[in-house]
Amino acid sequence: MSALDLVSSDTRRELLRLVKQKGSLSLDEGMEALGMARTTVREHLLRLERKGLVERSTVRSGRGRPSLLYTITAKANVLFPTRDDELMNDLLTFLNDQGAGDLVTAFFESYWGERTERVERRLEDVGEDDVDARVELLRDILEEEGFMPKIDRTADGITIRECNCPFPESVKQTQVPCNLEVAFYESVLGVEVERSAYIPSGDAACTYHVDTKGPGEA
């Protein structure tokens, strides 16, 4: 099953395929391809638009009424087949086989470095000892990056669970991004972070523990 199959309606799936294949689709073209009434095609396109899967623009041609053209959005593009993960896997394998593992490390250092700088800009008004505020900002950026974080606070500190790995194929080839991730956490939070679970080891989530107890606290 492809991601496109998650679109509930057969008609809307076919409309998405048509828009993707043609680059843009008018109501008349949709009617002709599907053999449906204008109002029916318009309603299906409207539902796709509401979901952010297509967008419309008005095009004038001659002196007649302007026509509407529908195009695929970036959100919809991810529904179509892609081999990006395989390509990344092959690229990392190639670089390592060519003895260019240092380039792989440099790439992921740049990746996490850019995100560290982004968080630090947002932390300018947050106190160095305000771990809770730092954790909340960390949660926001992890959500933005696709890690699906879940934060739990206990008497022993804070547990951060990454319920999704946004680059699973990469970590099959190298643990560099995972090792740098720990350093990223510590840089943002200003405290030591311990990883207790790891998706590549078979765990359901990558889990990190932050000890928020002060020195001498039981």
C-alpha positions in Angstrom: 0.0 0.0 0.0 1.3 3.4 -0.9 0.8 6.6 1.1 -1.6 7.8 -1.6 -3.9 4.9 -0.6 -4.5 6.7 2.8 -6.6 9.2 0.9 -10.1 7.9 1.7 -11.9 8.5 -1.6 -11.1 6.6 -4.8 -12.2 9.6 -6.8 -9.9 12.0 -4.9 -7.0 9.6 -5.2 -7.5 9.6 -9.0 -7.8 13.4 -9.0 -4.5 13.7 -7.2 -2.9 11.3 -9.7 -4.3 13.4 -12.6 -3.0 16.6 -11.1 0.4 15.1 -10.5 0.7 13.7 -14.0 -0.5 16.8 -15.8 1.2 19.4 -13.6 -2.1 21.3 -13.4 -5.7 20.4 -13.9 -8.8 22.4 -14.8 -12.3 21.5 -13.9 -13.1 20.6 -17.5 -10.1 18.3 -17.7 -11.2 16.6 -14.5 -14.7 16.2 -15.8 -13.5 14.6 -19.0 -11.1 12.3 -17.3 -13.5 11.0 -14.7 -16.7 11.3 -16.6 -18.4 13.2 -13.7 -20.4 16.3 -13.4 -18.7 19.7 -12.9 -20.2 20.1 -9.4 -19.0 16.6 -8.3 -15.5 17.2 -9.5 -15.4 20.7 -7.9 -16.6 19.2 -4.6 -13.8 16.6 -4.6 -11.2 19.2 -5.5 -12.5 21.5 -2.8 -12.1 18.7 -0.2 -8.5 18.1 -1.4 -7.9 21.8 -1.1 -9.2 21.9 2.4 -6.8 19.1 3.4 -3.9 21.2 1.8 -3.2 18.6 -0.9 -4.0 20.8 -3.9 -4.1 24.6 -4.4 -5.9 26.6 -7.1 -5.0 29.6 -9.1 -7.0 31.7 -11.5 -5.8 31.8 -15.1 -7.1 34.3 -17.7 -7.1 33.3 -21.4 -8.6 35.7 -23.9 -11.7 37.7 -23.1 -13.7 34.9 -21.5 -14.2 34.0 -17.9 -11.0 33.1 -16.1 -10.5 29.4 -15.4 -9.3 27.7 -12.3 -6.2 25.4 -12.3 -5.4 23.0 -9.6 -1.8 22.0 -8.7 -0.2 19.6 -6.2 1.1 21.1 -2.9 4.4 20.1 -1.2 2.2 18.3 1.4 0.7 16.1 -1.3 4.0 15.3 -2.9 5.0 13.1 0.0 2.0 10.8 -0.9 3.6 9.7 -4.1 6.4 7.1 -4.4 9.9 8.1 -3.4 13.2 6.4 -3.0 14.9 9.1 -1.0 15.6 6.8 1.9 17.2 4.2 -0.3 19.2 6.9 -2.0 20.5 8.2 1.3 21.4 4.7 2.4 23.3 4.1 -0.8 25.1 7.4 -0.6 26.3 6.7 3.0 27.4 3.3 2.0 29.3 4.7 -1.0 31.0 7.4 1.1 32.1 4.9 3.8 33.3 2.4 1.2 35.4 5.2 -0.4 37.0 6.0 2.9 35.1 9.3 3.1 33.5 8.7 6.5 34.8 12.0 7.7 32.5 13.7 5.2 29.5 11.8 6.7 30.6 13.0 10.2 31.0 16.6 9.0 27.6 16.5 7.3 25.8 15.4 10.5 27.8 17.8 12.6 26.6 20.6 10.4 23.0 19.2 10.6 23.0 19.3 14.4 25.0 22.4 14.6 22.5 24.4 12.6 19.7 23.1 14.9 21.7 24.0 18.0 22.1 27.6 16.7 18.4 27.8 16.0 17.5 26.7 19.5 20.1 29.0 21.1 18.6 32.0 19.3 15.2 31.1 20.8 16.8 30.6 24.3 18.3 34.1 24.5 15.6 35.2 27.0 15.6 32.0 29.0 17.8 31.6 32.1 20.6 29.2 32.0 19.1 27.3 35.0 15.6 27.2 33.7 15.7 23.6 32.5 11.9 23.3 32.2 11.8 26.2 29.7 14.7 24.7 27.8 12.9 21.3 27.6 9.8 22.9 26.2 11.8 24.6 23.5 13.6 21.4 22.8 10.2 19.7 22.5 9.1 22.3 19.9 12.1 21.8 17.7 12.0 18.0 17.9 8.4 18.2 16.8 9.3 20.4 13.9 12.0 17.9 12.9 9.6 14.9 12.9 10.9 13.1 16.1 7.4 13.0 17.7 8.7 13.8 21.2 6.9 12.9 24.4 8.0 14.5 27.7 7.4 13.0 31.1 8.3 14.6 34.4 9.0 12.4 37.4 10.5 12.8 40.8 13.8 11.7 39.4 13.8 14.3 36.5 12.6 14.5 33.0 12.3 11.7 30.4 12.2 12.6 26.7 11.0 9.9 24.3 11.5 10.3 20.6 8.7 8.1 19.2 9.9 8.5 15.6 13.2 8.5 13.9 13.0 10.8 10.9 16.1 9.3 9.2 16.0 5.5 9.9 17.9 4.5 6.8 20.8 6.8 7.8 21.3 5.3 11.2 21.5 1.8 9.7 24.7 2.9 8.1 26.2 5.1 10.8 25.5 6.0 14.5 27.1 9.4 14.0 23.8 11.3 14.0 22.7 9.5 17.1 25.9 10.3 19.0 25.7 13.9 18.0 22.1 14.0 19.1 23.2 13.4 22.7 25.6 16.3 22.4 22.8 18.4 21.0 20.6 17.7 23.9 23.3 18.5 26.4 24.1 21.8 24.6 20.5 22.9 24.6 19.7 21.8 28.2 23.0 22.7 29.8 22.9 19.4 31.8 24.1 15.9 31.3 21.7 13.6 29.4 21.6 9.8 29.6 20.2 7.7 26.8 18.4 4.6 28.1 16.6 3.3 25.0 17.6 3.3 21.4 15.4 2.5 18.3 18.3 0.9 16.3 18.7 -1.5 19.2 15.1 -2.7 18.8 13.5 -0.3 21.3 10.2 1.4 20.5 11.6 4.8 21.0 14.9 6.6 21.7 14.6 7.7 25.4 16.7 10.2 27.2 16.7 11.0 30.9 17.5 14.4 32.4 18.4 14.6 36.1 17.0 17.8 37.4 17.8 17.2 41.1 20.3 19.5 42.6 23.5 18.3 44.2 22.9 16.3 47.3 19.2 15.8 46.7 17.9 12.3 47.3 
